[in-house]
Amino acid sequence: MAKKTILITGSNGLLGQKLVELLASQPDVTTIATASGANRLPYSQGYQYHQMDVTDAAEVDRVIALTRPDVIIHTAAMTNVDQCEAEKDACWKLNVTAVEHLIAVCRKYSVFLEHVSTDFVFDGTAGPYTETDEPNPVSFYGWSKFAAEKAVIASGIRSAIARTVLVYGIAHDMSRSNIILWVKKSLEDGKAIKVVMDQFRTPTLAEDLAMGCFLIAQQQAEGIFHISGKDFLTPYDMALMTADYFKLDKSLISPTDASSFTQPARRPPRTGFDLTKSRNILGYEPRSFQEGIAILAEQV
């Protein structure tokens, strides 16, 4: 089998890091990691690193011409929902314009583009969602990601869209917190916390998302795929399960609803994904949230 070259954008991010780790361990894959700044991965074996700012069309063209990947997995994005609401121009530049630059180079060098998207393209009135459900974003972040999806689909290039939900995991530099770490630390410090119980998600372990993205890249499977965890939970459920796992005091956790938090951007109340298509076509099988907590516990 000929070696495939897979290039990852946003390799310093949580998903990017997990993808580099996974791909570097595949004997039939040449892995190219790219990010806008210096390489933040703690090891340098098994992949090449190139600095590449996805918002700079000339730089994108230069790196793709040099590395000639078979597949680009595009993970770089502005994902802070409230920041996107406040900084719309910066959000559009990174979440939409950058995708247009990637589409152009994929067309020019005949590269398969895998674009990572989000459950926030939906309004959250009818989750869990299938790939054929109609997007209707309720935040600027959601609109930017939906605009990028539409650009990919309209481009006519060979492509896939991998949508995901509430990704959690541990980055090498511990730069990102997540609900499990937040609950664990709060309860260990004896701090009472309020957690919403009127939002529903299928939380996704970063390692599972990386595997789903790899399966798409490996098969160059075209179309939209929902890649998430399989448990349909509220953040309150997740907090209780975390407390149980670490044997911490659950009485410190109290339920609340989303209206008690003032956030600049609206959140879709009920998303989550139906994974039937990804299971059938890709052979994707995620871990349970319980198993996800155990994996994180080992990494802390």
Rosetta blueprint (number, residue, H / E / L):
1 M L
2 A L
3 K L
4 K E
5 T E
6 I E
7 L E
8 I E
9 T E
10 G L
11 S L
12 N L
13 G L
14 L H
15 L H
16 G H
17 Q H
18 K H
19 L H
20 V H
21 E H
22 L H
23 L H
24 A H
25 S L
26 Q L
27 P L
28 D L
29 V E
30 T E
31 T E
32 I E
33 A E
34 T E
35 A E
36 S L
37 G L
38 A L
39 N L
40 R L
41 L L
42 P L
43 Y L
44 S L
45 Q L
46 G L
47 Y L
48 Q E
49 Y E
50 H E
51 Q E
52 M L
53 D L
54 V L
55 T L
56 D L
57 A H
58 A H
59 E H
60 V H
61 D H
62 R H
63 V H
64 I H
65 A H
66 L H
67 T H
68 R L
69 P L
70 D L
71 V E
72 I E
73 I E
74 H E
75 T L
76 A L
77 A L
78 M L
79 T L
80 N L
81 V H
82 D H
83 Q H
84 C H
85 E H
86 A H
87 E L
88 K H
89 D H
90 A H
91 C H
92 W H
93 K H
94 L H
95 N H
96 V H
97 T H
98 A H
99 V H
100 E H
101 H H
102 L H
103 I H
104 A H
105 V H
106 C H
107 R H
108 K H
109 Y L
110 S L
111 V L
112 F E
113 L E
114 E E
115 H E
116 V E
117 S E
118 T E
119 D H
120 F H
121 V H
122 F L
123 D L
124 G L
125 T L
126 A L
127 G L
128 P L
129 Y E
130 T L
131 E L
132 T L
133 D L
134 E L
135 P L
136 N L
137 P L
138 V L
139 S L
140 F H
141 Y H
142 G H
143 W H
144 S H
145 K H
146 F H
147 A H
148 A H
149 E H
150 K H
151 A H
152 V H
153 I H
154 A H
155 S H
156 G L
157 I L
158 R L
159 S E
160 A E
161 I E
162 A E
163 R E
164 T E
165 V L
166 L L
167 V E
168 Y E
169 G L
170 I L
171 A L
172 H L
173 D L
174 M L
175 S L
176 R L
177 S L
178 N L
179 I H
180 I H
181 L H
182 W H
183 V H
184 K H
185 K H
186 S H
187 L H
188 E H
189 D L
190 G L
191 K L
192 A L
193 I E
194 K E
195 V E
196 V E
197 M L
198 D L
199 Q L
200 F E
201 R E
202 T L
203 P L
204 T E
205 L E
206 A H
207 E H
208 D H
209 L H
210 A H
211 M H
212 G H
213 C H
214 F H
215 L H
216 I H
217 A H
218 Q H
219 Q H
220 Q L
221 A L
222 E L
223 G E
224 I E
225 F E
226 H E
227 I L
228 S L
229 G L
230 K L
231 D L
232 F L
233 L E
234 T L
235 P H
236 Y H
237 D H
238 M H
239 A H
240 L H
241 M H
242 T H
243 A H
244 D H
245 Y H
246 F H
247 K L
248 L L
249 D L
250 K H
251 S H
252 L H
253 I E
254 S E
255 P E
256 T E
257 D L
258 A H
259 S H
260 S H
261 F L
262 T L
263 Q L
264 P L
265 A L
266 R L
267 R L
268 P L
269 P L
270 R E
271 T L
272 G L
273 F E
274 D L
275 L L
276 T H
277 K H
278 S H
279 R H
280 N H
281 I H
282 L H
283 G L
284 Y L
285 E L
286 P L
287 R L
288 S L
289 F H
290 Q H
291 E H
292 G H
293 I H
294 A H
295 I H
296 L H
297 A H
298 E H
299 Q H
300 V L
